[in-house]
Amino acid sequence: MTLRSKEKIPYRTILKTLISTALFLTIDSPIGDAWFSGHGQAIAVVLVGFAFAFSYWRSSKRAREIMLIGIVVGLTGEYILSMVLGMYHYRFANIPLWLIFGHSLIFASVFRLSHHPYILHHQEIIKKYLFVFSAVYSFVWLFWANDYFGFLYSVIFFIILYNAKKSQLFFLIMFFIVAYLEQIGTATGTWYWPQIAFNKFAWLPSGNPPVGIAAFYFLFDFIVLGFYLNVLHPKVRDRYKRFNQKY
C-alpha cells in the first residue's frame, strides 16, 4: 500500500485537538476569569459552541447523528456522575454548558484520527506505543498520586480493550486524549476529583485526576452506538451482523 500525499501524518488534526482542548479548559478556569473579567465560563461556552457547529457542519450524516446522540448521553452522564454521585466537581458546583457539546467534540476528533488513512496504515505500531503509554502512565500515577481508584479503572480499561479488538485503536487514542484533558482540567482548576473515591470510600484513595477514567468512554460509546444502531438504523446493525458472520 502506497501512501498518497494527503495520507501523511495528520499534524493539523492532532495539534488542533490538543491546543483547542487546552485553550477551552483554561478559559473556563480561574485563569480564564482573570483574562475575561470573571466571564471565563461564558466565553468557553460560546467558543465550544462554535467549534461544535463547525465540526458538525463538516461531518458526515452518520457522524452528525452520533454527535447529537452524544449530547444527550454525555450531559446525562455528567449530571449523574458529578451532581448525583459526587465523583468529581466543577469549580462552580454546576454542569458547565459547554459540556453539552464537549463530549461529542472529543468523540468526533478521536473518530477522525482513528479513521485517518495514515494512522490506519500504521495502526499496529501506533497501538503498541499508545498501549505502552497507557500502561506506564497508569503505574506511574498509581505510585506518584496514590491513585488506587484510577488504577482500578485502568485494569477495567485493559480488560475491555483486550476483548474489543476491532476498536482498540479508537479506544487507545481516546485514553490518551482523556488523560491529556484530565490533566489540563485539574491543573487549571476547571474541575477536581476528591482524594477518595466518590468522596465517601476512605479505603480507596484517588488521584486528581484518577487515571483510567477513559474506561467510562466504553460505556459512553456503547450507549451512543447502541442507540444509533438499534433504534435509528437497525438495517445497518443487521448488515454488520451478516458481515461478521460471513467473515
Secondary structure, DSSP 8 states (H G I E B T S, - for coil): ----GGGS--HHHHHHHHHHHHHHHHHSSHHHHHHTTT-HHHHHHHHHHHHHHHHHHTS-HHHHHHHHHHHHHHHHHHIIIIIIS-SSEETTSS--TTHHHHHHHHHHHHHHHHT-HHHHHTHHHHHHHHHHHHHHHHHHHHHHTT-HHHHHHHHHHHHHHHH-GGGHHHHHHHHHHHHHHHHHHHHTTSEE--SEETTTEEEEE--SS-TTTTHHHHHHHHHHHHHIIIII-HHHHHHHHHHHHH-
